[in-house]
Amino acid sequence: MTLETLRSHLNERALHVTDEFVRLFHGRGGLYEGFKHLVIDHINPHIINAAFYFEEDNEAEVIKLLEDFSKEHNYQTLVIQRRYLKGAPSEVIFGTLPDDLFILENGMKLKINLLSNKNSYYFPDMKNGRDFVRQNAQGKHILNLFSYTCAFSVAAKFGGAKSVINVDMSKGALKVGMANHALNSLEPKGVSFLPYNILKSFAALKKKRVYDMIIIDPPSFQRGSFEATKDYEKIITKLPQLASQNCTLLACLNAPELDEDFIVEKINRLAPSFKFVKRLENLEEFASANEARSLKNLVFERKN
């Protein structure tokens, strides 16, 4: 892929932007030779945000292309993040960023911070997962594990959930989660934000109640706290104790080195009362050269 091809791709994508957040270019899917470590997003609706995951020889030329593209399409701000540098610093190339930036997803307001280290509070590729939760939350008690900024919880409350317990080790992420609920004027009654180490908190979570829906959305690797290859099964082992007799499970994982069988096999072996139903489709704009190992949103049902 050449710079000129990249320019043509962006121009074509810009013609079809209808949402506040759109992935204009997804190099990390491995479909574009020479640009595998570049992603470019349209945000809210006057901002271009581009992230370089590895330093590229033509980085300066790509940034110049993005400046020209941004101005041609009337974007007011361009932000570049260099995730290959320590701390993943972001730089505003031109324009300014609002203090309280948020995007609108299916009527939900979700905060986004383009100057935070690495993650921006918002995972756009999980949109179909949030839709699933929203469509299946009515009247349910929901346990949201590795909740981060609680976007699943916002979706659940929009869908009529009776209660949601959000669990994450990061008090800062949970604080943003509280802000997301307030931003949407959601009734706080029945929503909890617990700064627990999940792997050490099963007894405390079990004492609260059993859950009609459980969401597991861990990082694939977080030094000192979670490693999918050895820790995911510790959660699966506890599912029968936490789940109601008619519980829905959404098991998520974004680890390209693992395919969906990694989770399915463990649930079949360690929590056999849960039966695999389907894998949610990923958004077309996040297409991958290896879809089997791309983002995995797996739905299971526990039946009497």
Helices and strands as residue ranges (DSSP letters): H 3-14, E 21-26, G 27-29, E 38-43, E 47-52, H 59-72, E 77-82, E 90-94, E 102-105, E 108-111, G 124-126, H 127-135, E 141-145, H 151-158, E 163-167, H 171-183, E 191-194, G 198-200, H 202-208, E 211-216, E 221-222, E 226-227, H 228-242, E 243-253, H 261-270, E 274-279, G 284-286, G 291-293, E 296-302
